[in-house]
Amino acid sequence: MKFENTVQRAVEASGVGLHSGVPVHIRILPAPVSTGIVFLRTDLDNFPIPASWRHVARVSYATSLMRQGVLLSTTEHLLSVFYSMGIDNAYVEIDNLEVPILDGSGQPFVELIERAGTRQYRRKRRYLRIRRPVSVEDRGKRISILPAESFRLTCEIDFPHPMVGRQSLELEVTPERYASEIAPARTFGFEYELDQMRNMGLIRGATLDNAVCFTRDGVLNPGGLRAADECCRHKALDLIGDLALLGRPLLGHVIAERAGHAMHTALVARIMSDPSLYEILTFDQLASRVTQALVS
């Protein structure tokens, strides 16, 4: 995409927070050029929380943002959709502390964006292009990013469950491929972990309508899985949502091996703390580089 985009008109949705269980309503609105994605807590006099790596707060079972003590939780699904569908600028009015989980996937948010339509500005998009490899590792888990001229993902997971096991996915992220291959994948968990998570104050809003729940050898959801590798696809969805905290569209090949929110956001912080790792350039500058490389 050559120019910045926002939504054409306001759209809204209501639901519950996956972890808090609180009722919540959101409204997505157009925003001016170079605004980025900004959440507005309407229950707190429209207090703004920009979707930025600078405001990452908690990253255990979801990615939360905090600014001046004001929290916003479980941002990754909505940010994943904005990032992949090419929405650079938007205000998100929200009347509670957690983004609604809806059906547990990104698909309802994709449908919201499609209903809103998009509006293109004359301001050129500025991409963040990775210049040299960088990685974060921890106890057998790893996430890396390599230089590339597009946004590519390789995502690998490994869970000791007969319906999951080792899965991998690789794709170039485009709005079309995201909407069809990644967005429908739902968040998931395992039945034997439920009590522990509830004791931690988590998943108070979880039901089989908004999450996949695996038993020891099967799945509780009556409709089963949406894809054999739905778990891997959802991890890719989460990863993209965390990468959105870079604040600019990414050019690079991200390789995630059993990584989670903490490692995703650690990679983002690592990149943004070292300007030698990246460069900022427009679509025209990128196209010129690719042409020169082909000629040479």
C-alpha positions as CSV (number, residue, x, y, z in Angstrom):
1,M,0.0,0.0,0.0
2,K,1.4,3.4,-1.0
3,F,-0.7,5.8,1.2
4,E,-2.0,5.8,4.7
5,N,-5.5,4.6,5.4
6,T,-8.3,5.0,8.0
7,V,-11.8,3.7,8.2
8,Q,-14.5,5.4,6.1
9,R,-17.2,5.5,8.7
10,A,-17.8,4.6,12.3
11,V,-18.7,1.0,13.3
12,E,-19.3,-0.6,16.7
13,A,-19.5,-3.9,18.6
14,S,-20.3,-5.2,22.0
15,G,-19.2,-8.2,24.0
16,V,-17.4,-9.3,27.1
17,G,-13.7,-9.3,28.1
18,L,-12.1,-12.8,27.9
19,H,-10.3,-12.4,31.2
20,S,-12.2,-9.8,33.1
21,G,-15.7,-11.0,32.0
22,V,-16.9,-7.4,32.0
23,P,-19.4,-6.1,29.4
24,V,-17.7,-3.8,27.0
25,H,-18.7,-1.7,23.9
26,I,-16.3,-0.4,21.3
27,R,-16.7,2.1,18.5
28,I,-14.1,2.4,15.7
29,L,-13.8,5.9,14.2
30,P,-11.8,7.6,11.4
31,A,-8.6,9.4,12.6
32,P,-6.4,12.0,10.9
33,V,-3.1,11.1,9.1
34,S,-0.2,9.8,11.2
35,T,-2.5,9.4,14.3
36,G,-1.8,5.7,14.5
37,I,-4.3,3.5,16.5
38,V,-5.4,5.3,19.7
39,F,-7.8,3.8,22.3
40,L,-10.1,6.2,24.1
41,R,-11.5,5.1,27.4
42,T,-14.9,6.7,27.3
43,D,-15.6,5.6,30.9
44,L,-12.6,7.8,31.9
45,D,-13.3,11.0,30.0
46,N,-11.9,9.7,26.7
47,F,-8.5,9.1,28.2
48,P,-6.2,8.2,25.3
49,I,-3.9,5.1,25.2
50,P,-1.9,4.9,21.9
51,A,-1.2,1.4,20.6
52,S,2.5,1.6,21.1
53,W,5.4,-0.5,22.4
54,R,6.1,2.3,24.8
55,H,2.9,1.5,26.7
56,V,3.2,-2.3,27.0
57,A,2.2,-3.3,30.6
58,R,1.4,-7.0,31.1
59,V,2.1,-9.8,28.6
60,S,1.3,-13.1,30.2
61,Y,-1.9,-14.5,28.7
62,A,-2.7,-11.3,26.7
63,T,-1.1,-8.1,25.8
64,S,-2.1,-5.1,27.9
65,L,-1.3,-1.4,27.5
66,M,-1.1,1.1,30.3
67,R,-0.6,4.9,30.3
68,Q,-0.5,6.9,33.5
69,G,-2.0,4.1,35.4
70,V,-4.9,3.5,33.1
71,L,-5.0,-0.1,31.8
72,L,-6.4,-1.6,28.6
73,S,-6.2,-5.4,28.2
74,T,-6.3,-8.0,25.4
75,T,-5.5,-5.6,22.6
76,E,-3.8,-8.1,20.3
77,H,-6.8,-9.4,18.2
78,L,-8.1,-6.0,17.2
79,L,-4.6,-4.6,16.6
80,S,-3.8,-7.7,14.5
81,V,-6.7,-7.0,12.2
82,F,-5.9,-3.3,11.9
83,Y,-2.3,-4.1,11.0
84,S,-3.0,-6.8,8.5
85,M,-6.0,-5.1,6.8
86,G,-3.9,-1.9,6.3
87,I,-5.6,0.5,8.7
88,D,-3.0,2.9,9.8
89,N,-5.1,5.4,11.7
90,A,-8.2,4.9,13.9
91,Y,-9.7,5.9,17.2
92,V,-11.2,3.1,19.2
93,E,-13.7,4.3,21.8
94,I,-14.0,1.7,24.6
95,D,-16.0,1.9,27.8
96,N,-14.2,-0.7,30.0
97,L,-10.7,-2.1,30.6
98,E,-10.6,-5.0,28.1
99,V,-11.2,-5.3,24.4
100,P,-14.2,-7.6,23.8
101,I,-13.3,-11.1,22.8
102,L,-16.3,-11.6,20.5
103,D,-15.9,-15.1,19.0
104,G,-12.3,-15.5,20.0
105,S,-10.9,-14.8,16.6
106,G,-10.1,-11.8,14.4
107,Q,-13.0,-12.5,12.0
108,P,-15.6,-10.3,13.6
109,F,-13.2,-7.4,13.6
110,V,-12.4,-8.0,9.9
111,E,-16.1,-7.9,9.2
112,L,-16.3,-4.6,11.1
113,I,-13.5,-3.1,9.0
114,E,-15.2,-4.3,5.8
115,R,-18.4,-2.7,6.9
116,A,-16.7,0.5,7.8
117,G,-14.8,0.7,4.5
118,T,-11.5,2.4,4.1
119,R,-10.4,5.9,3.2
120,Q,-7.1,6.7,1.7
121,Y,-5.1,9.8,2.6
122,R,-2.5,11.5,0.5
123,R,0.2,11.0,3.1
124,K,2.6,8.3,2.0
125,R,2.9,5.3,4.2
126,R,6.2,5.0,6.0
127,Y,7.4,1.4,6.4
128,L,9.8,0.0,9.0
129,R,12.3,-2.2,7.1
130,I,14.6,-4.5,9.1
131,R,18.2,-4.0,8.0
132,R,19.9,-6.9,9.9
133,P,18.9,-10.0,11.8
134,V,17.8,-9.8,15.4
135,S,16.5,-12.4,17.8
136,V,15.3,-13.0,21.3
137,E,15.6,-16.4,23.0
138,D,14.5,-17.9,26.3
139,R,14.5,-21.6,27.5
140,G,14.2,-23.2,24.1
141,K,11.9,-20.6,22.7
142,R,13.0,-18.1,20.1
143,I,11.7,-15.3,17.9
144,S,13.8,-13.8,15.1
145,I,13.4,-11.3,12.3
146,L,15.3,-11.2,9.1
147,P,15.6,-8.6,6.4
148,A,12.9,-8.9,3.7
149,E,11.1,-6.7,1.2
150,S,7.6,-7.8,2.4
151,F,6.0,-8.8,5.6
152,R,6.4,-12.6,6.1
153,L,5.7,-14.9,9.0
154,T,6.9,-18.3,9.9
155,C,5.2,-19.5,13.0
156,E,5.8,-22.9,14.8
157,I,4.1,-24.3,17.9
158,D,4.4,-27.5,19.8
159,F,1.8,-28.7,22.4
160,P,1.7,-32.2,23.8
161,H,-1.9,-32.9,22.6
162,P,-3.1,-35.4,20.0
163,M,-5.0,-32.7,18.1
164,V,-2.3,-30.1,18.2
165,G,1.3,-31.4,18.5
166,R,3.9,-29.7,16.3
167,Q,2.4,-27.3,13.7
168,S,4.0,-24.7,11.5
169,L,2.7,-22.0,9.1
170,E,4.5,-19.7,6.7
171,L,2.9,-16.9,4.6
172,E,3.3,-13.5,3.3
173,V,0.8,-11.3,5.2
174,T,-1.6,-9.5,2.8
175,P,-5.1,-8.4,3.7
176,E,-6.6,-11.1,1.5
177,R,-4.5,-14.0,3.0
178,Y,-5.0,-12.7,6.5
179,A,-8.8,-12.5,6.2
180,S,-9.1,-16.0,4.8
181,E,-6.3,-17.9,6.5
182,I,-5.5,-16.2,9.8
183,A,-8.5,-14.1,11.0
184,P,-10.9,-17.1,11.6
185,A,-8.6,-18.9,14.0
186,R,-9.8,-18.7,17.6
187,T,-8.0,-18.4,20.9
188,F,-7.6,-21.8,22.7
189,G,-6.9,-23.4,26.0
190,F,-6.7,-26.8,27.7
191,E,-9.4,-28.1,30.2
192,Y,-6.8,-29.2,32.8
193,E,-5.5,-25.5,33.0
194,L,-8.9,-23.9,33.6
195,D,-9.1,-24.0,37.4
196,Q,-5.5,-22.7,37.7
197,M,-6.3,-19.8,35.3
198,R,-9.5,-18.9,37.1
199,N,-7.7,-18.9,40.4
200,M,-5.3,-16.4,38.8
201,G,-8.3,-14.1,38.0
202,L,-8.2,-15.0,34.3
203,I,-10.7,-16.3,31.7
204,R,-13.8,-15.1,33.6
205,G,-15.5,-14.4,30.3
206,A,-14.5,-17.5,28.5
207,T,-17.1,-19.8,27.0
208,L,-17.2,-22.3,24.2
209,D,-18.6,-19.5,22.0
210,N,-15.4,-17.5,22.3
211,A,-12.6,-20.0,22.8
212,V,-11.6,-23.5,21.8
213,C,-11.2,-25.8,24.8
214,F,-9.2,-29.1,24.4
215,T,-9.9,-32.1,26.7
216,R,-7.1,-34.6,27.3
217,D,-7.7,-36.2,23.9
218,G,-10.3,-34.1,22.1
219,V,-12.1,-30.8,21.9
220,L,-15.2,-29.7,23.8
221,N,-16.6,-27.3,21.2
222,P,-19.5,-28.9,19.4
223,G,-18.4,-27.7,16.0
224,G,-14.8,-28.8,16.4
225,L,-11.9,-26.9,14.9
226,R,-12.1,-24.5,12.0
227,A,-8.9,-25.8,10.7
228,A,-6.6,-28.7,11.6
229,D,-3.9,-26.2,12.5
230,E,-6.2,-23.6,14.0
231,C,-3.9,-23.2,17.0
232,C,-0.9,-22.3,14.9
233,R,-3.0,-19.9,12.9
234,H,-4.2,-18.2,16.1
235,K,-0.6,-17.9,17.4
236,A,0.2,-16.1,14.1
237,L,-2.8,-13.8,14.7
238,D,-1.5,-13.0,18.2
239,L,2.0,-12.4,16.9
240,I,0.8,-9.9,14.3
241,G,-1.2,-8.0,16.9
242,D,1.9,-7.7,19.1
243,L,4.1,-6.6,16.1
244,A,1.5,-3.9,15.4
245,L,2.9,-2.1,18.5
246,L,5.9,-1.1,16.3
247,G,3.5,1.6,15.0
248,R,4.5,1.2,11.4
249,P,3.9,-1.4,8.7
250,L,6.8,-4.0,8.9
251,L,9.1,-5.2,6.2
252,G,10.8,-8.3,7.5
253,H,10.5,-12.1,7.9
254,V,9.5,-13.0,11.4
255,I,10.2,-16.5,12.6
256,A,8.6,-17.5,15.8
257,E,9.4,-20.8,17.4
258,R,7.1,-21.6,20.4
259,A,7.1,-17.9,21.3
260,G,4.4,-16.0,23.2
261,H,3.3,-12.5,24.0
262,A,6.3,-11.8,26.3
263,M,8.8,-12.7,23.6
264,H,6.8,-10.9,20.8
265,T,6.9,-7.7,22.8
266,A,10.5,-8.2,23.8
267,L,11.4,-8.4,20.1
268,V,9.5,-5.2,19.4
269,A,11.3,-3.4,22.2
270,R,14.6,-4.7,21.1
271,I,14.1,-3.4,17.6
272,M,12.8,0.0,18.7
273,S,15.7,0.5,21.2
274,D,18.3,0.2,18.4
275,P,17.8,2.4,15.3
276,S,20.6,0.7,13.5
277,L,18.4,-2.4,13.2
278,Y,15.9,-0.7,10.9
279,E,15.2,2.1,8.4
280,I,12.0,4.1,7.6
281,L,11.1,4.4,4.0
282,T,8.1,5.0,1.7
283,F,6.6,2.6,-0.8
284,D,8.3,4.5,-3.6
285,Q,11.7,4.2,-2.0
286,L,11.2,0.5,-1.5
287,A,10.0,0.0,-5.1
288,S,13.1,1.9,-6.4
289,R,15.4,-0.3,-4.3
290,V,13.8,-3.5,-5.6
291,T,14.1,-2.2,-9.2
292,Q,17.7,-1.3,-8.7
293,A,18.4,-4.8,-7.3
294,L,16.7,-6.5,-10.2
295,V,18.7,-4.4,-12.7
296,S,22.0,-5.1,-11.0
